[in-house]
Amino acid sequence: MIDFTKLLNKQQRKTVMNAILTPFSWIYGAAVWVRNSCFKWGVLKREEFDIPVVSVGNITVGGTGKTPHVEYIIEALCRQYNIGVLSRGYKRMTKGFILASNALSPKDLGDEPYQIYHKFNGLITLAVCENRRKGIREMMRINPDIDLFLLDDAFQHRYVKPKVNIVLVDYTRPPYNDKLMPLGTLREPMRYMLDSEIVVVTKCPSDINSLELRTTKLSLDLFPSTLLFFSNIRYADPKPVFPINNPQITSLMWLQPEDTILCVTGIANAKPLVKYLRRFNALVKVMHYDDHHYFSRKDFSDIFNIFESLPGRRKFIITTEKDSVRILNNPYYPPTMRNSIYYIPIKVGFLEQDNHDFISELVRLIKA
């Protein structure tokens, strides 16, 4: 068999793949248009609830920061509202409606809903269900005090009509430079962002200037009524994945050139975390797995073989907060290595804008 990768250079291979995938992208786009038009024309029915519903979603495949933004909203509003959080529970091993409880694991709920539930346990009601209409009705029956729903990753789930649609776009992967799947990562054409009340450009660099903000705003070409915000990820000090009495590292500032970090991730986009870790003095090596990856016994064997082979006076495994919940509940993680692994908590911060505050504007839209 001819190996075309040896006959073509990188640009030629890209041209060939674009030619192959473009017809499939057209077909996918046509299917999206037909589906969305069916909702617009009333062929497929949307349901509106008496309780306000806020949807947090995106128009691209991969991580735009939905979970930390949902957590930001919960933290800001959980004492003002009785919040119900509903997710489909991506990559969970269960089906149908599941109400979160302390007895359940990430495999029951999905890693992100599990993380949210345990971070705000006692302050919210959380459930997972593929059918968002059924999920909302069931949560209202179980807890009649809920007076605000947050739908995680539900912008494409048009069977529910939210009071407020929040669409997140990644600053490092803007939709105006992207193409429809499978040619690119767009779930639907960029124009459907116009159906949202709020757009948040996430993962902005900390040193972004006013010209870059203005250029991004013009490129998105939103309605004047659409509220646009800019946010970034803010990393906290490392925390041990497993409860230990004396953590070996409590700040990355203490790392020295002779120390080594093995960064292990199973998220859609690990580049921001890797870039952050490389700001410090230690040597950084990376092992990346697919998004929402459930680590097997062999995975951990491979990870620790690499870990043991790395040089370094002190060596640490660092992972993401989302990965940590899957690792903490994983029976294959070796007990003897629990002292070595840490995660980096993350929070969302919003860039200052004149006369606009994200939470204040969100509450105004909820009450409108």
HELIX and SHEET records of a PDB file:
HELIX    1   1 PHE A    4  LEU A    7  1                                   4    
HELIX    2   2 LYS A   10  TRP A   41  1                                  32    
HELIX    3   3 LYS A   66  LEU A   77  1                                  12    
HELIX    4   4 PRO A  106  LEU A  109  1                                   4    
HELIX    5   5 ASP A  111  LYS A  119  1                                   9    
HELIX    6   6 ARG A  132  ILE A  142  1                                  11    
HELIX    7   7 PRO A  175  ASN A  177  5                                   3    
HELIX    8   8 MET A  190  ASP A  195  5                                   6    
HELIX    9   9 SER A  210  LEU A  220  1                                  11    
HELIX   10  10 LEU A  252  TRP A  254  5                                   3    
HELIX   11  11 LYS A  271  LEU A  277  1                                   7    
HELIX   12  12 ARG A  297  SER A  309  1                                  13    
HELIX   13  13 GLU A  321  LEU A  328  1                                   8    
HELIX   14  14 PRO A  335  SER A  340  5                                   6    
HELIX   15  15 PHE A  358  LYS A  367  1                                  10    
SHEET    1   A 9 ILE A  98  LEU A  99  0                                        
SHEET    2   A 9 ILE A 124  VAL A 128 -1                                        
SHEET    3   A 9 ILE A  83  SER A  87  1                                        
SHEET    4   A 9 LEU A 148  ASP A 152  1                                        
SHEET    5   A 9 VAL A  53  ASN A  58  1                                        
SHEET    6   A 9 VAL A 164  ASP A 170  1                                        
SHEET    7   A 9 ILE A 198  THR A 202  1                                        
SHEET    8   A 9 LEU A 227  TYR A 235  1                                        
SHEET    9   A 9 ILE A 346  PHE A 350 -1                                        
SHEET    1   B 5 LYS A 239  PRO A 240  0                                        
SHEET    2   B 5 ILE A 341  ILE A 344 -1                                        
SHEET    3   B 5 LYS A 315  THR A 320  1                                        
SHEET    4   B 5 THR A 260  THR A 265  1                                        
SHEET    5   B 5 LEU A 283  HIS A 288  1                                        
END                                                                             
